[in-house]
Amino acid sequence: MKSILAVLAATLATSALPAFAADEAPAEPAAAPADPLSFNVSVTSDYRYRGISQTRRKPALQGGADYAFDSGFYIGTWLSTIKWIKDAGGDSNVEWDIYGGYKTEVAKGLTLDVGVLQYEYVNNKLGDVAGWANANTTEIYGALTFGPVTAKYSHSLTNLFGTVDSKNSGYLDVSAALDVGGGFTLTPHVGHQTVKNWSAGSYTDYSLTLNKDFAGFTFGAAVIGTDATKSSYSDPNGKFNGKTQLVVSVKKTF
C-alpha cells in the first residue's frame, strides 16, 4: 500500500487558501499584521492535504505560529496529528512543518510569494519499512496572486512523503478566495499532484470551502475529493483516503 500521504499546507503551506481550508497545510501570512507574531489552533473532522486524508478520515488537532517581518519575509511552524505513517508501518503520530519565505507586490495588484517548507515526522522510521523511504520531505514553492486568484507550484527537493525515488515531484494548484458577503468566504480549488517515477500515485484533487468568521473563530465546511486510484491511497482496512466527503472545522487565531 503506497498511501503517501496521506500528507500530500498550503499553503499549508499554501497562500492561495483562506485562513482555514480543510485540505491544506498551514498558509504563510498574507501580510505583516500590526502584531507580527500570531498563533493558531484548530480542530478538523479530517485532516485532508492535497485531497488525501492524513488521519484515516478521522479528526485532527492542529496548531501553529507565524512571524511576519515588515520587509516581506516570514517564518512559521505548524503541527497536526496524523495516522498515515503508522498505517504504512512507521512510527509517528505528528506532522511538524517548518517554513519560511518572502512575499512582495511585483506589479500593481500582483503578489509574488516564494519559500521553502520542511515536513518533519520525527523518528518516523518509515525508511526501515520495505518499499518506503524516510517520510521527511522538503519542498520549495512559488505563488502568484492577482485579485482573489492564486496559482501555486510546489516542487520536492527530496523523496515525497516516503515514496521511493520520487525526488522532483510537483504539485500545481489554483484557487480563489471569494467574498460572498455576510462574512462568508467561498474558496474553489483544484490541484494536480505529479509523483515522479510512480504514475499510479499522480492524481487531481478538488475542493469547495465555505468559511465564516464569528466571535473570533473561523468556522469552515469543505467538500473535498480526488480522482486518485483507490489501490494507491487506501488505509490498511482497504478504505479509500481520497474519496469525496464533507469536512468541517473550527479555528482560532490570536
C-alpha positions as a Python dict, from the first residue, in 0.01 Angstrom:
ca = {
    (1, 'M'): (0, 0, 0),
    (2, 'K'): (153, 322, -122),
    (3, 'S'): (-58, 576, 66),
    (4, 'I'): (200, 857, 53),
    (5, 'L'): (22, 1089, 246),
    (6, 'A'): (-175, 1090, 349),
    (7, 'V'): (13, 1413, 353),
    (8, 'L'): (47, 1534, 33),
    (9, 'A'): (-39, 2313, 381),
    (10, 'A'): (-93, 2541, 187),
    (11, 'T'): (-31, 2692, 197),
    (12, 'L'): (-47, 2489, 414),
    (13, 'A'): (171, 2584, 349),
    (14, 'T'): (-47, 2748, 96),
    (15, 'S'): (-104, 3115, 40),
    (16, 'A'): (-382, 3052, -206),
    (17, 'L'): (-634, 2949, 56),
    (18, 'P'): (-828, 3142, 316),
    (19, 'A'): (-740, 3148, 682),
    (20, 'F'): (-868, 2794, 725),
    (21, 'A'): (-901, 2543, 446),
    (22, 'A'): (-960, 2182, 534),
    (23, 'D'): (-749, 2030, 256),
    (24, 'E'): (-426, 2221, 304),
    (25, 'A'): (-142, 2253, 545),
    (26, 'P'): (-76, 2592, 706),
    (27, 'A'): (-78, 2906, 499),
    (28, 'E'): (204, 3153, 536),
    (29, 'P'): (99, 3503, 648),
    (30, 'A'): (-57, 3715, 374),
    (31, 'A'): (97, 4035, 506),
    (32, 'A'): (267, 4176, 813),
    (33, 'P'): (-4, 4232, 1077),
    (34, 'A'): (1, 4506, 1341),
    (35, 'D'): (142, 4240, 1572),
    (36, 'P'): (385, 4040, 1358),
    (37, 'L'): (360, 3732, 1582),
    (38, 'S'): (42, 3525, 1565),
    (39, 'F'): (-71, 3184, 1686),
    (40, 'N'): (-345, 2950, 1570),
    (41, 'V'): (-518, 2637, 1694),
    (42, 'S'): (-782, 2432, 1516),
    (43, 'V'): (-986, 2113, 1515),
    (44, 'T'): (-1099, 1943, 1195),
    (45, 'S'): (-1314, 1637, 1128),
    (46, 'D'): (-1049, 1510, 883),
    (47, 'Y'): (-703, 1642, 801),
    (48, 'R'): (-701, 1647, 421),
    (49, 'Y'): (-384, 1753, 240),
    (50, 'R'): (-394, 1781, -136),
    (51, 'G'): (-720, 1594, -114),
    (52, 'I'): (-584, 1288, 69),
    (53, 'S'): (-672, 1215, 432),
    (54, 'Q'): (-376, 1215, 666),
    (55, 'T'): (-583, 1082, 957),
    (56, 'R'): (-772, 786, 807),
    (57, 'R'): (-1077, 1015, 773),
    (58, 'K'): (-1073, 1083, 1150),
    (59, 'P'): (-1049, 1416, 1340),
    (60, 'A'): (-721, 1602, 1391),
    (61, 'L'): (-590, 1862, 1635),
    (62, 'Q'): (-369, 2130, 1478),
    (63, 'G'): (-181, 2445, 1575),
    (64, 'G'): (97, 2677, 1473),
    (65, 'A'): (275, 3011, 1497),
    (66, 'D'): (381, 3270, 1238),
    (67, 'Y'): (606, 3574, 1238),
    (68, 'A'): (575, 3828, 954),
    (69, 'F'): (854, 4086, 908),
    (70, 'D'): (788, 4434, 769),
    (71, 'S'): (1032, 4353, 488),
    (72, 'G'): (803, 4083, 346),
    (73, 'F'): (995, 3787, 488),
    (74, 'Y'): (807, 3542, 711),
    (75, 'I'): (874, 3227, 911),
    (76, 'G'): (639, 2983, 1076),
    (77, 'T'): (571, 2641, 1214),
    (78, 'W'): (263, 2419, 1225),
    (79, 'L'): (175, 2078, 1369),
    (80, 'S'): (-106, 1827, 1318),
    (81, 'T'): (-192, 1483, 1447),
    (82, 'I'): (-176, 1216, 1174),
    (83, 'K'): (-228, 842, 1125),
    (84, 'W'): (-81, 761, 784),
    (85, 'I'): (276, 684, 890),
    (86, 'K'): (169, 420, 1140),
    (87, 'D'): (-71, 282, 879),
    (88, 'A'): (231, 241, 649),
    (89, 'G'): (434, 62, 917),
    (90, 'G'): (634, 356, 1053),
    (91, 'D'): (622, 523, 1393),
    (92, 'S'): (500, 882, 1411),
    (93, 'N'): (173, 1043, 1520),
    (94, 'V'): (259, 1406, 1435),
    (95, 'E'): (341, 1611, 1127),
    (96, 'W'): (563, 1911, 1207),
    (97, 'D'): (602, 2175, 936),
    (98, 'I'): (868, 2446, 939),
    (99, 'Y'): (860, 2709, 666),
    (100, 'G'): (987, 3048, 561),
    (101, 'G'): (965, 3272, 260),
    (102, 'Y'): (925, 3614, 108),
    (103, 'K'): (613, 3787, -23),
    (104, 'T'): (607, 4110, -224),
    (105, 'E'): (400, 4301, -479),
    (106, 'V'): (582, 4276, -813),
    (107, 'A'): (328, 4479, -1012),
    (108, 'K'): (7, 4664, -932),
    (109, 'G'): (-228, 4404, -784),
    (110, 'L'): (14, 4114, -849),
    (111, 'T'): (183, 3948, -550),
    (112, 'L'): (471, 3700, -561),
    (113, 'D'): (530, 3455, -278),
    (114, 'V'): (831, 3220, -269),
    (115, 'G'): (960, 2996, 8),
    (116, 'V'): (1068, 2660, 141),
    (117, 'L'): (872, 2413, 352),
    (118, 'Q'): (1012, 2124, 558),
    (119, 'Y'): (775, 1844, 663),
    (120, 'E'): (916, 1659, 964),
    (121, 'Y'): (793, 1328, 1106),
    (122, 'V'): (1032, 1283, 1398),
    (123, 'N'): (1169, 928, 1431),
    (124, 'N'): (919, 809, 1169),
    (125, 'K'): (1132, 501, 1082),
    (126, 'L'): (944, 467, 754),
    (127, 'G'): (1273, 413, 572),
    (128, 'D'): (1310, 85, 763),
    (129, 'V'): (986, -46, 607),
    (130, 'A'): (1019, -238, 280),
    (131, 'G'): (910, -30, -18),
    (132, 'W'): (930, 305, 162),
    (133, 'A'): (1179, 588, 214),
    (134, 'N'): (1215, 831, 504),
    (135, 'A'): (895, 1035, 526),
    (136, 'N'): (1064, 1373, 591),
    (137, 'T'): (1016, 1595, 285),
    (138, 'T'): (1149, 1932, 165),
    (139, 'E'): (963, 2143, -89),
    (140, 'I'): (1020, 2483, -244),
    (141, 'Y'): (723, 2682, -371),
    (142, 'G'): (628, 2985, -571),
    (143, 'A'): (288, 3152, -599),
    (144, 'L'): (134, 3442, -787),
    (145, 'T'): (-182, 3614, -661),
    (146, 'F'): (-393, 3857, -861),
    (147, 'G'): (-713, 3975, -702),
    (148, 'P'): (-882, 3673, -540),
    (149, 'V'): (-699, 3413, -754),
    (150, 'T'): (-375, 3237, -664),
    (151, 'A'): (-171, 2992, -872),
    (152, 'K'): (99, 2798, -689),
    (153, 'Y'): (363, 2538, -771),
    (154, 'S'): (544, 2325, -512),
    (155, 'H'): (850, 2116, -602),
    (156, 'S'): (1007, 1843, -389),
    (157, 'L'): (1385, 1852, -334),
    (158, 'T'): (1370, 1512, -163),
    (159, 'N'): (1165, 1195, -187),
    (160, 'L'): (798, 1286, -148),
    (161, 'F'): (639, 1170, 178),
    (162, 'G'): (812, 834, 190),
    (163, 'T'): (771, 739, -176),
    (164, 'V'): (1092, 579, -307),
    (165, 'D'): (1275, 755, -593),
    (166, 'S'): (1023, 1042, -605),
    (167, 'K'): (1256, 1344, -582),
    (168, 'N'): (1146, 1628, -816),
    (169, 'S'): (774, 1557, -779),
    (170, 'G'): (548, 1859, -824),
    (171, 'Y'): (211, 1997, -718),
    (172, 'L'): (32, 2269, -916),
    (173, 'D'): (-286, 2426, -785),
    (174, 'V'): (-519, 2719, -849),
    (175, 'S'): (-770, 2861, -602),
    (176, 'A'): (-973, 3173, -540),
    (177, 'A'): (-1088, 3339, -214),
    (178, 'L'): (-1427, 3493, -294),
    (179, 'D'): (-1605, 3727, -53),
    (180, 'V'): (-1971, 3629, -91),
    (181, 'G'): (-2100, 3870, 176),
    (182, 'G'): (-2222, 3829, 530),
    (183, 'G'): (-1872, 3745, 650),
    (184, 'F'): (-1860, 3432, 432),
    (185, 'T'): (-1565, 3338, 208),
    (186, 'L'): (-1604, 3077, -67),
    (187, 'T'): (-1289, 2909, -196),
    (188, 'P'): (-1293, 2683, -503),
    (189, 'H'): (-970, 2489, -551),
    (190, 'V'): (-821, 2242, -799),
    (191, 'G'): (-473, 2090, -792),
    (192, 'H'): (-268, 1818, -957),
    (193, 'Q'): (-4, 1611, -781),
    (194, 'T'): (259, 1451, -1003),
    (195, 'V'): (468, 1182, -832),
    (196, 'K'): (800, 1121, -1001),
    (197, 'N'): (851, 759, -1112),
    (198, 'W'): (511, 650, -978),
    (199, 'S'): (240, 731, -1230),
    (200, 'A'): (-26, 545, -1030),
    (201, 'G'): (33, 791, -746),
    (202, 'S'): (-37, 1100, -955),
    (203, 'Y'): (-386, 1248, -929),
    (204, 'T'): (-606, 1559, -932),
    (205, 'D'): (-780, 1695, -622),
    (206, 'Y'): (-1061, 1947, -590),
    (207, 'S'): (-1247, 2122, -311),
    (208, 'L'): (-1504, 2389, -237),
    (209, 'T'): (-1466, 2553, 104),
    (210, 'L'): (-1702, 2792, 282),
    (211, 'N'): (-1561, 2983, 579),
    (212, 'K'): (-1738, 3212, 826),
    (213, 'D'): (-1572, 3435, 1088),
    (214, 'F'): (-1780, 3458, 1404),
    (215, 'A'): (-1699, 3562, 1761),
    (216, 'G'): (-1326, 3542, 1700),
    (217, 'F'): (-1337, 3196, 1542),
    (218, 'T'): (-1330, 3077, 1181),
    (219, 'F'): (-1581, 2802, 1107),
    (220, 'G'): (-1531, 2603, 789),
    (221, 'A'): (-1710, 2343, 578),
    (222, 'A'): (-1549, 2191, 271),
    (223, 'V'): (-1641, 1931, 13),
    (224, 'I'): (-1314, 1761, -85),
    (225, 'G'): (-1240, 1487, -336),
    (226, 'T'): (-984, 1338, -576),
    (227, 'D'): (-955, 1114, -879),
    (228, 'A'): (-671, 920, -712),
    (229, 'T'): (-666, 543, -754),
    (230, 'K'): (-811, 357, -458),
    (231, 'S'): (-530, 100, -459),
    (232, 'S'): (-269, 375, -418),
    (233, 'Y'): (-434, 573, -138),
    (234, 'S'): (-622, 331, 88),
    (235, 'D'): (-574, 258, 458),
    (236, 'P'): (-483, -90, 592),
    (237, 'N'): (-854, -177, 601),
    (238, 'G'): (-891, -101, 230),
    (239, 'K'): (-1091, 221, 280),
    (240, 'F'): (-1016, 499, 32),
    (241, 'N'): (-847, 809, 180),
    (242, 'G'): (-922, 1024, -125),
    (243, 'K'): (-1297, 982, -153),
    (244, 'T'): (-1527, 1284, -178),
    (245, 'Q'): (-1667, 1391, 156),
    (246, 'L'): (-1763, 1686, 375),
    (247, 'V'): (-1501, 1814, 621),
    (248, 'V'): (-1591, 2062, 896),
    (249, 'S'): (-1355, 2265, 1112),
    (250, 'V'): (-1311, 2546, 1360),
    (251, 'K'): (-1001, 2764, 1403),
    (252, 'K'): (-889, 3036, 1645),
    (253, 'T'): (-611, 3283, 1565),
    (254, 'F'): (-463, 3508, 1833),
}
